[in-house]
Amino acid sequence: MAGERRRRGGDGPRERPRERLRDRDPKQRQQQKPPRGEGRVRTVLALTAAAAALVLGLAAAAAEWNRWSEASRLVTPHPAPPAVPSGSTGPLASPTYFWGTYRPHVYFGMKTRSPRAVVTGLMWLQHGGNLRHTSEQNDGVSRYGWLMHDGENFGVQEIRDEGLVLRTEFVKQPGGDHGGDWSWRVTVKMEGKGPAPLLSLFFYVATDGQGTLRPVLENGTRLAAVAGTAEELGDFTLTFLPPTGEGGEGPKYASYNFLAAGVPGLHRLTDLVRQSLRESSVFSPPGRARRRFFGVSSTGGLPGEPPQGQLLLHQVTLEPPAVLEVTMESGSAAGVRRGRLAGPALSAALARHAATFEQRFEETFGLKARGVSLPQRRFAQAALSEMLGGIGFFHGRSLLRSERQEEPVPGTESLLFTAVPSRSCFPRGFLWDEGFHLLLLGRWDPVLARDILAHWLDLLNADGWIPREQILGNEARARVPPEFVLQHSETANPPTLLLALERLLPDAPLPYLRRLFPRLRAWFEWLNRTQAGPEPFTFRWRGRDTDPERFLNPKTLSSGLDDYPRASHPSEQERHLDLRCWMALGARVLAMLAEHLGESPAPYRDMAAALSDNDLLDRLHWAPELGTFADFGNHSAAVALRWHRPAPVPGRPPPAPQLRREVREAPRPQFVGALGYVSLFPLLLQLLQADSPRLPALLGSMRNERQLWTPFGLRSLARDSPLYLRRNTEHDPPYWRGSIWVNINFLALRALHGYAQALGPHQERAAELYRELRHNLVANVFRQYEATGFLWEHYRDSDGAGQGCHPFAGWSALVVLAMAEDY
């Protein structure tokens, strides 16, 4: 066919147009003839346009490739060998850490360190009150927390709820191939006198996508046991023993209900149980009045939500006081079991573990030898125990967003073993919090701390980034406001894991450190690359708030110090002092690690030397007009929040007034006048030499009551600073603008302790401040615990009262190290 078209192309029809052209008028022919060279120009223009289109197409393709590549790297794990070796968290490799209270968001529950694990837990209901399950900030429970918890074998917790006292205890018993056995004891009693209310305790076991559960009923109504099978547990039996009276008295009268249902997800357990409650059950003890109560009944699950697992729940309704026990027995431990861990055997095991805990606590921290009172020692034990009891194991995907991608993407499937800052407010992993947690955990149990650190480093993506907030799994995500779920790939966090590694380094096994090194190097290189400042050896936190008119001072969540005042108008010219100091610490620790491993420390040592150079630090961050170290940026101090009424829209109700920022004086490049924690960072991380001429000014600001000093610890922002205790928006009260934070006060104590031991002209002054600050901080945190039963997120600078989230046994538990003077 093609050849036929070519042959036909040579016939007359090709000539006829030419003949017609010759027959036309010459003037007409001249008009038809293109000017000389125009055809060549048209050709060139056509080729140029084609080339431009090709270039644009290639550029678009390249841009699309870059976006795809970046999105791909965002969700691609780092190629280095994992820091946590495969199988090392399983029941055979790590039996004592396999089972644990790894569900910190519930008042009492246990699970294994495995994805989609079988979970167990406790709920309770004082009839006439509310169902309790997940620990909530404002649910009316007056006190709760672990009094003893060793992180491995046992724990004792006390909960006080509207006159009810619950004591939850557990003990693990090794044996077999699946993590051994464990037993619970729950003791309930009422404070004061008066008639005991009717109380229901709900013990449950649930699966999350794998495993099967089979109810074992007694008399058709009481769930006596659950026979289960799961991939990581093999065969197991959970037995619910009948309640007894307090103090080992005989059987206690109770009514029983049970629930078997499909679970759409573990995050819906509370809703499922609440929906199943019906006021149709009757409590009728012999010779007593009958009372109706809410009992569970089968509902077929939650409407419109297909089940992903099973739930079996045992409800026991009784009048306090009473003691209830639950045993979990592993099928593979049958041949080595020395008898059921219940009754007197459980009591003996609890007493034995409690004595061992107290002895180990004293050997570790030496508080009794230092003359610390018994109430303060009990407080310190509780602070450590609450942190250990707040360790969780999480599994799932983060929701990530690249700065060059509009749509978020789910991250790679991840596992995380971590302590959490707060069981009620923040029951998930936070990157910079964890470095502080590991300072205490590493002193108590270095093996545990090293394991947690390795889990964090395995979150590294191909670029070397670790999302600062870890929201893994539906249970974790259900506790997070939607605006905080998304993690942005430009956002960093202080590398406090290196602060912890510095303490762990001397005794850590070399194979462990070799697994960590490539990941730490990639993470540090990412920080150095992405958070670089406008000139050499300066750094700038990325990810500041992008709506400057909304905030009195745009927040810097990536710094960890949230609303601490920075430059009023975010720009690329900013130099952030605290980040520079963190990078100096990181370079120093990586140099130590490289040398320890026989690697070349030179690049890190050179960087650490440059970032620790006091003259360069002066040039970049000393503000003579302020008399302190400071951030630098495009800043105006003449800002204020004012009410504005937006322009009305025709046909709509008048818009509500809005609190917006007014700038009364244009910003200009200058140092930021905000004396506070950031100003102290060269001292806090001990970058200043012992004879530094800048030390007296910082020590003076620390001790000045008009600035940072209070009888309860160092406030975060000086009382004479422009933004002291100022709201950031209508809905954002001051956070790091005056409150006392234990983690930064701990760094201050650590630094003052160091300067007090270093020869120099400021040695005595540092020692004096150290003694006063340590006394003030420890006394206030203990006093607030005694008054409220909680460690708090931060403390009010006017009277020392606890503020923010509670319990907050994250970095606030560092008070234990301050009591021990262990820095």
MOSULFEN-V277756 format. One record per helix or strand of 3 or more residues. SS is the DSSP state (h for helix, s for strand). FROM is the first residue (numbers start at 0). LEN is the number of residues. If there is no record, write none. Layout:
BEGIN
((SS;FROM;LEN) (SS;FROM;LEN))
END
This chain:
BEGIN
((h;1;7) (h;12;11) (h;25;7) (h;37;37) (h;94;3) (s;108;4) (s;118;8) (s;142;7) (s;153;8) (s;163;10) (s;180;10) (s;197;9) (s;211;7) (s;221;9) (s;233;7) (s;254;9) (h;265;11) (s;276;7) (s;290;6) (s;308;11) (s;321;9) (h;330;3) (h;343;22) (h;373;16) (s;390;6) (s;398;3) (s;413;6) (h;430;14) (h;445;12) (h;473;4) (h;481;3) (s;485;3) (h;495;12) (h;509;21) (h;556;3) (h;576;20) (h;601;11) (h;613;8) (s;631;4) (s;638;7) (s;656;7) (s;667;4) (h;676;8) (h;694;9) (h;741;16) (h;762;26) (h;810;10))
END
